[in-house]
Amino acid sequence: MTFSAFDTMIRDLIQHSATQTKAMLWITSLGNWKFVVVLALFVGVVLWIKRKKNLIPPFWATLAGTEITVEVLKLIVHRARPIGASFLETSYSFPSGHAAISVALYGFLAFILMKEMKLKFERNIILTAAVLIILLIGFSRVYLGLHFPTDVLGGYLVGIVWLWIGTHHEEWAKGFIAH
């Protein structure tokens, strides 16, 4: 199966309604750059106040690395957006920036919160909530016709790579210092 056939198959399965569209517009806003910046600044302040300053640089590096990688890939791939979107987006389609930044942001938030939780049950709730938000944001991009499913999968991959880098910053730092 080609990427194009996969994209078409998935998009054809999605049913639309006015109520769902309103919900998807709200969900997609959770990955909007304005919301992401405000939330990231808030998280930075909270980390500073809670004396978790060591998490601020990898948190911001994860977000910045994700965004830079998405923009570079968009320029390299030059994939046009799907026809018939709910509203106009002016950048290229691949990879989905909303999908990528949702993994980086909500994944890192889950990482921070899970480190604080003592009970496995609490960690599982946080992880489940983060995964649900990430999946819903990605789905909202396809539902609204702003991305092909493979754009979202590509965005998830970019976000996962940067999330891994950011959450393993202590190991990386030890490796650099040792050499």
SULPE-V733031 format. One line per field, one symbol per residue. burial: b if it has 24 or more other C-alpha atoms within 12 Angstrom, else e. A space follows every 50 residues. Layout:
# SULPE-V733031
burial=???
This chain:
# SULPE-V733031
burial=eeeeeebeeebeeeeeeeeebeebbebbbbbbeeebeeebeebbeeeeee eeeebbbbbbbbbbbbbebbbebbeeeeeebbeeeeeeeeebbbbbbbbb bbbbbbbbbbbbbbeeeeeeeeeeebbeebbebbbbbbbbbbbbbbbbbb bbbbbbbbbbbbbbbbbebeeeeeeeeee
